[in-house]
């Protein structure tokens, strides 16, 4: 072994070896139980970020342990075409060249998008490999693969056949830049400074006026009513009378509705159902007409008359001029409020009534809700399980079509009379009128169709394959909380509908990794961090370790220190392995413990193994790597190796065989978190029969002796703190001398002073534990920690007093 461990080259070498030797592969095998993670595919919009690296690290740690435990593991790779997100990324690239998608035309633009995905799809798979994700890369899937497209079309037709997909005019979020509808999940709400304009609407009978307040003067042209609260004494006498809309001169009614906010503006609301969600609801309930004066491009349309073609800002100015000329502008004042923006291009969202395709969630979600309530699928932590249920209960009908140029084209054909026919392949004639003149819809499906099918479309659904029988349902997904509605719940209700079973049983919602200074990582703000940069600096193992150390149910700030800790652990492991292997001179690994430190380290290995199995079973990754760190750094290296080193150099055959066996077990426990350095060390072990990645997970033995060195270790603490050397004999004294080297310490200490200090600590702890308020109200772990401190102080006092 080299004197220093350098991850560069070593890690890439093992990634290639594992893949080339087929050790990632998952093939149907009826003799073995399967374990499956259909990894939620990242968007093909650019490089992976630190959150992706965290997600991969957590999932791969469990996959590697399950593989060693004998499961037929499938870790499914792939990437998502991401529809509008990818189109936006390509358009941003075009904008840097001074071009637009309209300049290219649809066909050329779509080809450019395919070039983009070929570049970034390859980058994503490279990054997967570089972090050590042990995926079956033969099975790489893309949500625009031919087979995947067929699956999406089949799903759409299936839902349409059940009557759950329908077309309807509804008010939607419209992005004027992309000229497509957006879901509420794709909209960001930000505060802006606007002007609130107070406008007088004359009463039609000439007897006075009513004043309304608006932030959008241009939409006055689409007003169809004025609404007031029925209990507002100021306006009760005006209900059922008519007012005249400024600029256009339209006579409209004054209506009463309890949803009007009496405290906003004047308490009188102009109703524009074509351009406001609340107005739309009021208009539908009161059977009001729906006028639209703003077109798909965000400019005034032909319904705006002389203002057609103007921007909304230009139209606002023209309307304000008219109001001033006709003495109907009462006043204007500053107004700060929230507006909706497209979360991709940041254009201001335009509420717009549009004919869209929808999927009814009423029946589709019922089996998923039953599965979640019965815990057939469990989100971790439990707070996210409650959120998942709530988000399904509240799920509105889903707007499933997009008016963009890139994605799965709707399986919809339209005849000249606007009849629609839904079919996976082009029908011979219109199902309603028999016309043979059919045109396929140019709209595309929302990407929820792709996400919903991922766990089984990747396995060949709807064809009945052996892969489906073997690997569906899967077991686990790891993801961030903002994906619960976008991916996880969709996969659950789709799996139940199409496969008759849930797609997985556990979903781990991990933390969001924020920038070191706080807040979300952002490339535009200069706070984004590429995981490959961390891997190049510290190595993949150190990066994986650090990310697992940061993982929790709460958002965390990125800590370079945690990754540095992982690098130090890899180096420490390398050094102790080199010491043992060189000193053991090829000894075969056999556990033949004869001394206290040997019985202790084997018990600690067994104890930690059980802890690791429990913690990973609970998806507690941070405490998992913390346990492994202390086992390796403190117990194995600082205590065991130092205590046994002399016997290894003296040629003690039992010590050598036991040391190699203990090292072997340590490598197996560390492999899921730090696969590369452990495999490299493993390759230097004598009589190894397999690669470590597929070596059998150890059987945990007796851990009764896991506390056998407590007296020695506590004596070391006392000595290093005070210079007082408690009385030790026999093996305990030999181990203490070998590890602590008291001759190199601070010398004789003041026992009386140490006794006094410990007595004060004992009195303090006893006082706290005698306080009923503390015991009843403090967190249980804090109280237990105080009890453990008291017990330790008493043991230390006994040791010093002796």
Buried (B, 14 or more C-beta within 10 A) or exposed (E): BEEEBEBEEBBBEBBEBBBEEEBBBBEBEEEEEBBBBBBBBBBBBBBBBBBBBBBBBBBBBBBBBBBBEEBBBBBBBBBBBBBBBBBBBBBEEBEEEEBEBEEBEEEEBBEBBEEBBEEBBEBBBEBBBBBBBBBBBEBBBBBBBEEBBBBBBBBBBBBBEEEBBEEEEBBBBBBBBBBBBBBEEBBEEEEEEEEBBBBBBBBBEEEEBBBBBBBBBBBBBBBBBBBBBEEBEEBEEBBEBBBBBBBBEBEBBBBBBEEBEBEEBBBBBBBBBBBBBBBBBBBEEBEBEBBBBBBBEBBBBEBBEEBBBBBBEBBBBBBBEBBEEEEBBBEBEEBEEEBBBBBBBEBBBBBBBBEBBBBBBEEBBEBBBEBBEEEBBBBBEEEBBEBBBEBBEEBEBBBBBBBBBBBBBBBBBBBEEEBBBBBBEEEEBBBEEEBEEBEEBEBBBBBBBBBBBBBBBBBBBBEEBEBBEBBBBBBBBBBBBEBBBBBBBBBBBBBBBBBEEBBBBBBBBBBBBBBBEEEEBEEEEEBBBBBBEBBBBBBBBBBBBBBBBBBBBEBBEBBEEBBBBBBBBBBBBBBBBBBBBEBBEEBEBEBEBEBBBBBBBBBBBBBBBEBBBEBBEEBBBBBBBBBBBBBBBEBBBBBBBBBBBEBBEEEBEBBBBBBBBBBBBBBBBBBBBBBBBBBBBBEEBEEEEEBBBBBEBBEBBEBEBBEBBEBBBBBBBBBEEBBBBBEBEEBBBBBBEBBBEBEEBEEEBEBEEBBEBBEEBBEBBBEBBEEEEBBEEBEEEEBEEBEEBBEBBBBBBEBBEE
